[in-house]
């Protein structure tokens, strides 16, 4: 795997290239920070995960977003 910093709208987004799968993976907290222009993206992501769990009756966030 290869780590790399991408720049999107003048903000850094951490990423990893999986050589075997030939796919990029991006850090969700960084993406949330760019898309929501949040000053605290880690908190925003945490609150969003909790909201999904509460609304969906305990369904895991992974199942919901995938």
C-alpha positions in Angstrom: 0.0 0.0 0.0 1.1 3.5 -0.7 0.1 6.5 1.4 -0.4 9.9 -0.3 -1.9 13.3 0.5 -4.4 14.6 -2.1 -5.4 18.2 -2.3 -9.1 18.9 -2.8 -10.4 22.5 -2.7 -7.1 23.6 -1.0 -7.5 21.0 1.8 -5.5 17.9 2.5 -7.2 14.5 2.2 -5.2 11.5 3.3 -5.4 8.5 0.9 -4.0 5.0 0.5 -3.5 3.1 -2.7 -4.1 -0.6 -2.5 -1.8 -2.2 -5.0 -3.5 -5.6 -5.0 -7.1 -4.2 -5.5 -6.0 -1.2 -7.6 -8.2 1.1 -5.5 -7.8 4.3 -3.7 -9.1 4.6 -0.1 -9.7 8.0 1.5 -9.9 8.9 5.2 -13.6 9.7 5.8 -12.9 12.3 8.4 -10.8 14.3 5.8 -13.6 14.0 3.2 -16.2 15.1 5.7 -14.0 18.1 6.6 -13.9 19.1 2.9 -17.5 18.5 2.0 -19.1 19.9 5.1 -16.5 22.7 5.7 -16.6 21.6 9.3 -14.1 23.1 11.8 -14.3 19.7 13.7 -14.8 17.0 11.1 -14.0 14.2 13.6 -16.9 15.3 15.8 -19.2 15.8 12.8 -18.5 12.2 11.7 -19.0 10.8 15.2 -22.4 12.6 15.5 -23.4 11.4 12.1 -22.6 7.8 13.0 -24.7 8.0 16.1 -27.6 9.6 14.2 -27.6 6.7 11.7 -27.5 4.1 14.5 -30.4 5.9 16.3 -32.6 6.3 13.2 -32.0 2.8 11.9 -32.6 0.9 15.1 -29.0 -0.2 15.7 -27.9 -1.0 12.1 -24.2 -0.7 11.9 -22.9 2.4 10.1 -20.8 0.2 7.8 -23.8 -1.6 6.6 -25.7 1.6 6.0 -23.0 3.4 4.0 -21.8 0.5 2.0 
